Amino acid sequence: MAAKWVCVVAKRPVVIEGEKVALGPVVEEDLDKFWFWVNDKTVTQYLSDRLFLGVYTRRMEEKWIRSVLEGDRNTLTFVILLKPRYEVIGVISLDKVNWINRNAELGVFIGSKDLWGQGLGSEAIMLLLDYAFNVLGLVKVYLRVIEYNRRAIRAYVKVGFKEVGRLRKHIFRGGKFWDVIIMEIYSDEFDQKKSKIREKCSDLLHK
């Protein structure tokens, strides 16, 4: 199926579209889903201390959404949309974008728990890496993941991330300390055969 660069579905443009999921910008109507997700400890146990330990009011989440809508040059946040209805199922982002050194940190979660383990996160990551390397011109994307998050680690390895180090006994959860694994992928390691952007922009790239 041909990739779509921009189309209008469900009150928002779609930035890049895959087979099962697409990535698009956050809109105000996403607020209630985000608010439930950040207060669900089944979801946030795999995320940062700030999210896991916090209890979030609707007003607090409104403040976060406003900051996303206002934009930040060093942070790009997308919602993950499940096709064919383009339902919002999660969030994925490039954080701490360093335009001089051409790297960024990946953040991702699927908030809809009934969809875990179906490969949707892996596809969303591939789409974001496509955008990072082939649109933004980044050279490296890195991430941090808690060692007990085995589902996420499998997804990261599947798309090409490699473990490069650990912060040992860095997180205290469930009565014990856990390592935080550092992983990264470089643009020349990205599978260009799966690039939706190159497919869409083939005329431009071949000139």
C-alpha positions as a printed Julia matrix, in Angstrom:
207×3 Matrix{Float64}:
   0.0    0.0    0.0
   1.38   3.41  -0.9
   2.31   5.63   2.03
   0.48   8.91   2.57
   2.44  11.99   3.53
  -0.46  14.25   4.59
  -4.13  13.45   4.71
  -7.02  14.54   6.92
  -8.61  11.86   9.09
 -10.37  12.13  12.44
  -9.91  15.91  12.78
  -6.14  15.82  12.41
  -3.51  15.5    9.67
  -1.61  12.25   9.42
   2.13  12.95   9.21
   3.24   9.45   8.23
   1.18   6.34   7.67
   2.11   2.69   8.06
   0.26  -0.57   7.56
  -1.53  -0.82  10.91
  -0.77   2.5   12.58
  -0.15   6.12  11.65
   1.44   9.07  13.44
  -0.25  12.45  13.79
  -0.14  15.57  15.96
  -1.81  15.87  19.34
  -5.19  17.66  19.41
  -7.2   19.0   22.34
  -9.73  16.16  22.06
  -7.02  13.69  23.16
  -7.01  15.09  26.69
  -9.35  12.6   28.39
  -7.48   9.56  27.08
  -4.15  10.96  28.2
  -5.56  11.8   31.62
  -6.73   8.21  32.19
  -3.46   6.73  30.91
  -1.14   8.8   33.15
  -3.15   7.73  36.21
  -3.11   4.02  35.28
  -0.22   2.41  37.17
  -0.41  -0.68  34.96
   0.71   1.64  32.15
   3.05   3.99  34.02
   4.99   1.22  35.83
   7.09   1.06  32.66
   7.63   4.82  32.41
   9.54   7.53  34.25
   9.43   8.11  38.01
   7.56  11.36  37.4
   4.69   9.53  35.72
   4.75   6.41  37.89
   4.8    8.23  41.23
   2.46  11.07  40.3
  -1.29  11.45  40.59
  -2.57  13.77  37.88
  -5.59  16.03  37.93
  -7.34  16.94  34.72
  -6.0   20.48  35.02
  -2.44  19.16  35.26
  -2.93  17.14  32.1
  -4.48  20.16  30.38
  -1.29  22.09  31.16
   0.8   19.35  29.52
  -1.42  19.29  26.42
  -1.17  23.07  26.11
   2.62  22.84  26.2
   2.53  20.24  23.4
   0.11  22.32  21.32
   2.29  25.41  21.73
   5.26  23.44  20.4
   8.89  23.05  21.37
  11.71  23.03  18.85
  13.55  20.32  20.81
  10.58  17.99  21.36
   8.36  16.39  18.72
   5.3   14.57  20.07
   2.94  12.41  18.02
  -0.09  10.34  18.84
  -0.18   6.74  17.59
  -3.34   6.15  15.56
  -4.76   2.66  15.0
  -6.1    2.1   11.5
  -8.61   1.92   9.92
 -10.54   4.18  12.35
  -7.47   6.21  13.33
  -8.2    5.76  17.03
  -5.63   7.22  19.44
  -3.89   4.35  21.25
  -0.64   5.87  22.51
   2.04   8.52  22.33
   5.51   8.56  20.78
   8.07  11.35  20.84
  11.55  12.54  20.04
  12.82  14.36  23.14
  15.97  16.37  23.81
  16.51  16.85  20.06
  20.08  18.1   19.64
  20.2   19.78  16.25
  23.97  20.35  16.41
  24.93  16.78  17.33
  21.94  15.36  15.4
  20.54  13.0   18.01
  17.39  12.63  20.11
  15.86  10.43  22.8
  12.89   8.21  21.98
   9.87   8.01  24.26
   6.87   5.77  23.56
   3.95   4.02  25.2
   0.76   2.28  24.13
  -1.92   3.4   26.57
  -4.58   0.98  25.3
  -3.54  -2.14  27.24
  -5.73  -4.52  25.23
  -3.47  -3.79  22.24
  -0.18  -4.68  23.94
   1.88  -7.41  22.31
   0.49  -6.95  18.8
   3.52  -5.28  17.22
   1.86  -1.86  17.01
   4.54  -0.18  19.11
   7.27  -1.64  16.88
   5.62  -0.24  13.77
   5.14   3.18  15.4
   8.83   3.24  16.32
   9.81   2.39  12.74
   7.68   5.27  11.47
   9.24   7.69  13.95
  12.77   6.55  13.07
  11.91   7.05   9.4
  10.9   10.62  10.23
  13.95  11.21  12.44
  16.51   9.98   9.92
  14.94  10.84   6.56
  13.18  14.13   7.35
  15.02  15.65  10.31
  18.43  14.35   9.26
  19.3   12.95  12.69
  22.15  10.47  12.93
  21.31   8.7   16.21
  18.23   7.97  18.3
  18.7    6.57  21.81
  16.43   5.47  24.64
  16.33   4.27  28.22
  14.24   1.29  29.34
  13.82  -0.43  32.71
  15.17  -4.0   32.57
  11.86  -5.61  33.58
  10.07  -4.11  30.59
  10.82  -7.14  28.45
   8.03  -6.5   25.96
   9.47  -3.09  25.11
  13.03  -4.41  24.92
  11.94  -7.05  22.39
  10.26  -4.33  20.33
  13.38  -2.13  20.4
  15.65  -5.0   19.35
  13.19  -5.93  16.59
  13.53  -2.51  14.95
  17.31  -2.4   15.32
  18.21  -0.83  18.67
  21.3   -2.19  20.43
  22.15  -2.14  24.12
  25.16   0.11  24.75
  25.2    0.41  28.54
  23.35   0.26  31.84
  22.64   2.46  34.81
  22.89  -0.24  37.45
  20.27  -0.44  40.23
  18.93   2.91  39.06
  15.18   2.45  39.64
  13.42   1.25  42.81
  10.12  -0.47  41.98
   8.19  -3.33  43.57
  10.52  -3.6   46.55
  13.81  -3.95  44.63
  16.29  -2.04  42.5
  16.39  -2.43  38.73
  18.88  -1.53  36.02
  18.02   1.01  33.35
  19.23  -0.17  29.95
  20.53   2.36  27.42
  19.94   1.48  23.77
  20.6    3.31  20.5
  20.3    3.05  16.73
  22.16   4.98  14.0
  20.78   6.17  10.7
  23.0    3.78   8.73
  21.55   0.88  10.74
  17.95   1.82   9.93
  16.26  -0.48   7.42
  15.68   1.88   4.49
  13.65  -0.84   2.74
  10.87  -0.05   5.22
  10.98   3.72   4.69
   7.5    5.08   3.97
   8.85   8.58   3.47
  11.3    7.46   0.79
   8.45   5.6   -0.91
   6.29   8.72  -0.92
   9.09  11.09  -1.89
  10.7    8.84  -4.5
  10.41  11.42  -7.3
  12.22  14.01  -5.22
  14.91  11.62  -3.99
  15.7   10.34  -7.48
  16.22  13.77  -9.05
